[in-house]
Amino acid sequence: MQEPDIAGNLETVRNAITEACAQFGRDPASVNLLAVSKTKPVALLHAAMAAGQYHFGENYLQEALEKIEAIDDPAVQWHYIGAIQSNKTRQIAGHFDWVHTVASAKVARRLSDQRPDNLPPLKVLVQVNISSEASKAGVAPADAPALVAEMADLPRLEIRGLMAIPAPAPDESGQRAEFAALRMLRDRIREEMGSKLPAFTDLSMGMSADMSAAIAEGATWLRIGTAIFGSRD
Ligand SMILES: *Cc1c(COP(=O)(O)O)cnc(C)c1O
């Protein structure tokens, strides 16, 4: 297979972000790009770093730990975006900077308890099953405020906001409705929690196929894999 042109792909994605920000009145500085590098070799991550990309998202713990060790660069921020088994929380708390997929009080408590003292608090987002799909990960929207409230006192977590992977929608307005629901849930929790969670601002939503709809509805973290690294097969 031909090597993807990572620098060129990153430029294309960054230009698309800038354009969508102009179209929807967003400040480009408020939209962060997470390069989702699952299944991709370390050489491609190095190519992305050479092009100025330092946030990487990984789904599979063992694979991620190998890459973190191989790259061994404190400038890189590692984001865990996969399913969390509670017997894996110690390694996640020890090696990642961000976790986007917290969906239970038990996992949150373990991540806080197991976050090493020499590292800053772990930045976490609560994953919400925003489309209420039977088989999907994430807390039900109605249960998200209580979960965030329960997490608020955990000393070694910085609770940054909400994450979702909405069900595919038939068109752009349908996509936007799903993302808007996550934004409104964040705003509601912000109001309820008042000043207790000053950092509760982020919305991790939007992937390669629905980036612009996510920007329109307030995404602060786009999780982009395919458009940067090519398809996964
Ligand atoms: C794989 C993955 C992505 C990236 O998806 P692309 O369609 O390749 O951009 C984003 N978020 C999560 C949670 C993923 O698992």
The ligand as a Tripos MOL2 file, in Angstrom:
@<TRIPOS>MOLECULE
LIG
   15    15     1     0     0
SMALL
NO_CHARGES

@<TRIPOS>ATOM
      1 C1        -11.8360    5.6150   15.0640 C.3       1 LIG1
      2 C2        -12.4580    6.7010   15.8310 C.ar      1 LIG1
      3 C3        -12.4780    8.0170   15.3340 C.ar      1 LIG1
      4 C4        -11.9340    8.4220   13.9860 C.3       1 LIG1
      5 O1        -12.8200    8.0860   12.9840 O.3       1 LIG1
      6 P1        -12.5320    8.4720   11.4400 P.3       1 LIG1
      7 O2        -13.8330    8.1940   10.7770 O.co2     1 LIG1
      8 O3        -11.4360    7.5760   10.9800 O.co2     1 LIG1
      9 O4        -12.1650    9.9050   11.3900 O.co2     1 LIG1
     10 C5        -13.0350    8.9960   16.1430 C.ar      1 LIG1
     11 N1        -13.5460    8.7090   17.3610 N.ar      1 LIG1
     12 C6        -13.5370    7.4680   17.8620 C.ar      1 LIG1
     13 C7        -14.1080    7.2240   19.2040 C.3       1 LIG1
     14 C8        -13.0040    6.4270   17.1090 C.ar      1 LIG1
     15 O5        -13.0210    5.1840   17.6310 O.3       1 LIG1
@<TRIPOS>BOND
     1     1     2 1
     2     2     3 ar
     3     2    14 ar
     4     3     4 1
     5     3    10 ar
     6     4     5 1
     7     5     6 1
     8     6     7 2
     9     6     8 1
    10     6     9 1
    11    10    11 ar
    12    11    12 ar
    13    12    13 1
    14    12    14 ar
    15    14    15 1
@<TRIPOS>SUBSTRUCTURE
     1 LIG1         1 GROUP 0 **** ****
